[in-house]
Amino acid sequence: MFSIAPRLTTLALLAGTIAGGLLAPSIQAEDYPLGVILSLTGPGSVDSKEDLAGVQLAVDEINAAGGLLGQHPIKLTVKDDQGKPDIAAQLAKSLLAETKPRAVIGVFSSSCALAVKPIFTEAKVLMIAGHSNSEDITKLNPSPYVYSVVPNTYMLAKALANVLAKTTKEKGYKSYATIASDYAFGRNLQGNVVANLKLLAPDLELKEQRWPKIGESEWASHLAALAASKPDFIFNGLSADDLKRFNAFATQVKFTDRFPCPGAAIPVNALMDQKEGLPIGTLAETRAAFFGHLDVPLMKHLIELSRSKREGRYPSDWVIMHYDAVLALKQGVEKAKSLDADAVKDALKGAEIDTTRGKLAFRAIDNQLACPVYLGVVGNDPAYPFPIYKELQVVPASETMRPVAEVEAARQPK
């Protein structure tokens, strides 16, 4: 007698479960192509490798559980833009042609982010910024496909200006100067600090502004011009390798002994890796500090995960924000119950998500995550084998985000 059991078994495995005597169709499992563009060589290489580590930690966890929606493994394609906007744009186009990603996480440089933004928007590919943070990425030419999980330059500047204005009043400062890298991040951060100080400390005079190029190696002329202006303090808007080189030279010539240089962006990986050359006792800012959220379960988990997978290493800002970027994508997919980029971007619009920094919401007008800014004085702590931020201030987004009315005004035709 002919048996149909083997045939039914085969069909059930291929198509799904049998319900009510009928074979129900199943959703075919497929890989989820995710692109990553970072500056893995060039001036941003140190931080970009931390960025990639954060992405990889999250992706490995998700894939170990079966992938997105439990059945769609994430397939990563990583590109190196060398910190150059023209190369970033080329890579964005090649990524679209080669792997057709549904989403892209990156990039390191704000200039590169602004270069790839219109390319991914036109292709209707979701882009989540986890490092680049010029506020123009989300403020101007708004794209429904572009989200940010990092505090932008306005948010950093507002937090810094509030502290600098308070210090100005306490110490009776009359003048200041600035130094910031000559690209989108540095220009945006410095401009917003200056604008906010005009409002908060209107009598404070700006004496000098220096704009070293990215990768600057000749610091003597910059320091000489700053010293000649005789400021009471110098706002330091440098970051990454530029800040490291500035610190080394400024320490060598005892420049910081004569002029306070508050405001530098000193991320946690710099605290861990450059502990001998850090400006101890100086006010600094960072974008995500693990020691500011030790009570958040997801942060506790990430600390344990990072230390177990990365030879005892604590998660840096960049690991935190890129881990959160992948988590945001996962939660968007789950809310949409779909891999489709249009459905996911709609699901994330104005959504509150779980992050290592607590429950945070994307602001609907600009898709900017309402995340904190971290300020403190660089100092040693017996709990860690590297300096951290003492007198830590976790400044909430409610105190730093640009008002909605100003965002709307900035988008009006000139």
N, C-alpha and C positions, 0 to 999 in steps of 0.2 A: 504494500500500500504506500502510495506517495505521500510523504510528510512535508507540510509547509513550514514546520517549526524552524528549521535552519534558515529559511528565507526570511521569515519574520524577524528572527534574531538579528540577521545581517541588516535588515532595513531599520530595525530599532536602533542599532548602533550608529547607523549613518544619519538617520533623520530625527531621532529624539525618542520620546516616550510614547507608549500607546495609552491613549485615554479614551474611555467609552467605546472601546473596540476599534477606534480609528487611530491611525498613526499620525501624531502631531508633528508638524514641521519644526525644525530647530534652526537657531541662528548660527550660521557657519562661523566657527572661530577663525579669526584672522589676526595677524600682527598689527600693532598700532605703531606706525612710523612716527618717531619723534626726532626732530632735528635739534642740534645744539651748535651754536656758533659762539666761539670764545677766542680770546687772544692768547693761545697756548704758547706762542713764541712772541718775542718782542717785549716792550715795556710792561705789559700786563700779564706776563706769563705766570708769575708767582701766584697772584690772586686768582687767575683763571683756572689754574690747576685745582685750587680749593673749590671754585665754582663747580667744576666737573665732578669732583669727589662728592659734593652734595647731591647732584643729580643722580650719580651712580648708586649711592646708598639708598635713595628712595626707589629708584627703578628696580634694583635688585630685590628689595622687599616686596614690591608689588608683583614682580614676576614670580617670586617664590610662592606667592599665594594664587598663582594662576593667571595673573595679568589684570588689566582693567576689566571691570565687571566680572571678574573671576575667570575670564576665558580669552582675553586678548593680550598676549605678552607684548610689552613695549620693546620695540626694536630701535636702538639708538644709532644715529649717524652724527658724528662729531666733525666739525669743520674749524679750521684755524684761520682767523682773519688777520693775524699778525698786528692787530690794532690799527688797521688801515681801512678807512671807509670805502674806498674803491674796491678793495679786495673783498670786504664784507658783502658789498652789493653783488659782486660776481658770484660769491659762494652761495648767496641766497637764491640766485637764479639757477645755479647748478644743482642745489639741493632740491628745488622744486622739480627740476627735470629728471633727476636721478631716482629720488625716493618718494616724491610726492607726500611730504610729511603732513599730518593733520594739525600738528602744533610744533612750535619752535620755542626753545628756552635759551635765553642769552639776551644781549651780548655784553661783553666787558665794557667797551667804550661807548659813551653817549653819542659821540660822533658816528660810530658804526651803527648804533641802534637807530639813529635818525636816517641813516642811509638805507637800511633794510626795511624799515617800517612800511613805506609805501609799496614795496615789492610784495611783502606778505599780505598786506591789506588787499591789494588787487587780486591776489591769488586766493583770498578768503581762507587764510591759514592763521590760526590762533598764535599769538606771540606773547610770551610772558617774560617780562624783564625782571631779572633777579640780581643784577649788578649795576648796569648803566642806570643813571637816575636823574639826568637832566629833566626838569619838570616839563620841558617842551615835548618830551616823548608822549605824555598824556594830555598836556594842557592845550597845545596847538594842533591844528589839523586832526581833530579827534578821529580815532578809528575804533569801531566796535570790536575789532579783533585784537586790540592791544591792551594788555593788562600789566600792572606793575605790583610787585610784592616788596619793594624796597622803598624806604623813605626818600622822597625826591629832594632836589637841591633847595627848593623853597622851604621844605619842612626842616631840613638840616640848618639852613640859614636862620630861620625864625628862632629855633631853639638856641643857637649860638648867640644871636643878636640879643636875646633876652638876658643871657648871662653876662655878655660883654657890657651891656648897658648898665646892669647892676654893679659890675665891677668898676666901671667908669665913674659912677656916682660915689661909690665907697672910697676909691683911691684918688678922686679928684683929677682924673685924666683929662687932658685938653686936646690931644691929637693922637692920630694913629696912622699906620700905613698898612698896605696889604701886599701879599704875594700869593699868586695862584697860577696853576698851569694854564697855558694858553690853548684851551679847547673847550668843548661845550660844557663839560662838568665844571671846570675851574671858573670859566666866565660866568656861568649861571649862579654858582654858589657865591662867588665874590659879589656879584651884582645884587643878589638878594640880601646878603649881609649888610652891604653899604646902604641899601634902600631902607632896611629895617632900622639900622642905627640912626639914620636921618630922622626917623619918627620917634625913636626911643631916647636918643641922646642928641638932640638937634645942635647943641653947642660944640660937639666933638668934631674936630677938623680932620679931614682926610688929607694927608700931606704927600703921599707917594703911593703909586701902584706899580707893581712889577709882574710881568707876564712871561716867565720862563717857558720855553717850548717843552713839549713832552720829550723825555729822555735827556734833558739838560745836563751837561757835565761841567759847564763853566759858571760857577756860582759867585765868584768874587765881585763881578760888576753889579750883580743884583744886591748883594749884601752891602756894598759900598754906597749904592744909591739910597737904600733904605736907611742906613746909618746917617747919611748926610741930611736926611729930612728931620732927624732928631725927634722921632715919634715917642709917645709914652708907651705904646705897645704896637705890635705888628700882628695883624690877623693872618694866620697861616692857613691858606686854603689848598695846600698841596696834599697829594695822596700817593699811595703805591710807591713805586721805585723812585719817583721824583722826591718824595718826602724823605725816603731813606738816604738819598744822596745829599739832600739839603741838611738833614740832621748831622750827617757825618762831617760835612764841611763846617757847618755852623758851630759844632762842638769843638772842632779842631782850632778854630780861630777865636773861640770863646765869645761868639756873637750873642748867644742866648744868655750869657751872663750879664750882658749890658741891656738887652731888650727882651722883654717877655714876648713870647710868640704863641699865644693861645689859639686854639681852633683846629689844629691839625687833625686830619682823618687818620686815626691809628686803629686799624682793625685788630681783631683778636689774634689772627695769625701773626701779625707783626709783634704783638705782645709776647707771643710764644717764641718766635724765631729771631727777633732782633732785641732781646731783652737787655743786652749789654749796651746798646746805643740809643736807648729810648730817653726822651726828655722827662725824667722823673720830676714830678711836682708840677707839670704843665697841664693846663686844661686842654682836653682833647674830646673828639666826638667819634662815634662809630655807629654803624647801621643796625647791628644785631649782636647783643652780648648775651651769651648763654648764662652768665652769672646774674643776669637780671631777671631770669625766669625759672629759677630752680624749683618753684612750686607748681610749674605747669607739667602735667604728665607727659605730653609729647616731647617737651624739652628734656625731661629726665630720660625718656626713651632714646632720644637722639644722642645724648651724652654717652649713654651706655653703648649704643650702636657704634658711634664714632670711635670710642676708645677700644672697643673690641675688634673693629675692622681696620683701624688705622694706627696700630701699635701704640695705644694709650693716648692718642692725640684728642684733645678737646675740640668740639666743633667751632670753627671760625664763623665770622659773620657770613662769609660766602657760602660755606657749607649749610648754614642755617637757612639762608634765604633761597637757595636753590633746592634744598630739601622741601621747603615750604612751597616753592613754585610747582614742583611735581605733585605735592599733596593737593594744591589748588586745582590742578588739572584733573586729578583723580576724582575729587569731590564734584567738579563740574560735570564730568562724564557720568558719575553716579546720579547726580540730580537730574540730568537730561535723559538718563537711561539710553544714551546713544554715544557713538564715537564721532558723530558728525560735528564739524567745527562750528557750524552755525547754531546748532542746538546747544553745544557746550558754552559758547560765548553768551548766549541768551540766558543760560542757567546761572552763569557767574555774575551777570549784571546785577549790582546791588546786593550780592549774596554775602552772608556771613559764613566764614569758613573756620575750621579748626586748624591752628598753626602751632608751631613750637613756641610762639610768642603769645599764645592765648587765642581766644575767639576774636577774630577781626573781620571787618566788612570791607568790601570793595565799594567805593563811592560811585554812585551811578553816573554822575556827570563826566567823570574822567577815568573810571576803572582803576583808580589809585587805591591801593590797600591802605586803610587807616591804621598804619603801624607806628610804633614808637620811634623816637630818636634817643640815643644814649649819650650822655655827657658825664664827664668825671675827670678827676685828677689822676694822672698816671702814677701808680705807686705799688709797692710790694705788699703781698698778702701771704701770711704763713700757710694758708690753705692751698696755695698753688705754687708750682715751681717757676713761675713767671709773673711779671707785674700784671695787675688788672686795673680797672677804674675804681679808685677810692671815691668816697662821697658821690656814689653813682646816682645820677638822675635819669629815670626812665620817663621821658617826656611824652605824654600821650598825644595822639594825632589831633585831638580836640583843641590843643593849644598851638599846633603848628601848621595845619593844612591851610592852604590859600582859600579865602572865602569863595563860595560858589559864584557870587556876583562878579568877582574879579576874573574868574575863569571865563565866565560868559562874556565879559567885556573884552578880554584878550582875543576872543574868537570872532569879534565883530570885524567886518571889512574896514580897512584903514582909509 
